[in-house]
Amino acid sequence: MKVSSLLLQYPDGKPLSTAQFDAASGKTQWKGWNSDGSPLGQADVSSTSLSPSSADNSSDPRLAPWKAQQESLEQQIGLSLPPEFNLLPK
């Protein structure tokens, strides 16, 4: 069984986001926080919803905060996430 995990933190050590992908079930769980520690959002989705080309990706409101967070990180620091966590088009 393959499980991938990702933890991103703000410079002060507070969590920015956590994500876990379970290859056996094809499910990904994500939670994100704002810099003040307040919740940004959370999602529990199938891997097909995470495909950057998926129509579900752009219309799923659960994924909007996660996608916005990824876009911000990519623009600010050039961070690219592993494919199992990436919502952005390649």
N, C-alpha and C positions, 0 to 999 in steps of 0.2 A: 504494500500500500504506500503510495506516495502522497505526502502532504507537504505543501510549500507554505511558508509563513513569511510575512513582511511586516516590519515595525519601523515606522518613521517617527522621529522626534523633532520638536522645536529645539533651537539652540539652548534653551533653559532646561531641557530634559523632559518637558511635558510631552505627552503623546500627541502626534499629529495624525497618524492613522495606523491601523492594524488591518491586515488582511490575511486570510488563510484559504488556500485552495486544496481541496480534497480530490485527487485524480480519480479515485474509485467511484465517487458519487457525482463528480463533475460539478460540484457546488463550490462557490466562493462566498466567504463571509467578509464584510468590510465594515469598519467603524472609523469615523473621523471626528476630529475635534478642532475647534477654533483655537487661536493662540491664547485666549483667556481661559481655556479649559472647558468651555461650554460645548455641548455636543453639536457637531456639524451635520451628521447623518449616519445612517447605517443601512446595509443592504445584505440580503442573503439570496443569491441568484445562481442560476445555472451558468455553466461556462459559455453556452451559446449566446447568452445575453451580453457577455463581455467582449465578443468579437467586435473590433472597431468597425467592421462593415455591416454589422447586424442592425436591422431596422429597430429592433427592441432597444438597443443601446441608446439611440438618440431620443426615444420617446418614453423611456422608463424613468419616472420621476425619482425613484429610489437611487438611480445612478447619477443624477444631475450633480449633487454636491461632490461626489467622488470624481466625476469627470472634470468639474471646475477646479478641484484641488490639484488634479494631475496637470491640467493645462497651466495652472499658476506655477507649479514646481518646475515644469519643463521650461517655461519662459524665464523664471527668475534664476534658476541654478542649472538648467540644462539636464535635469534628472529624467532619465528614461526608465520606466519600470519593466520588469520581466514580462514576457508575453501573457502569462496566466493572470496578471493583474492589470494589464494595459488596456485602457478604454479608448485611447487616442488612435486616430488613423496613422498608418505608417507612412 
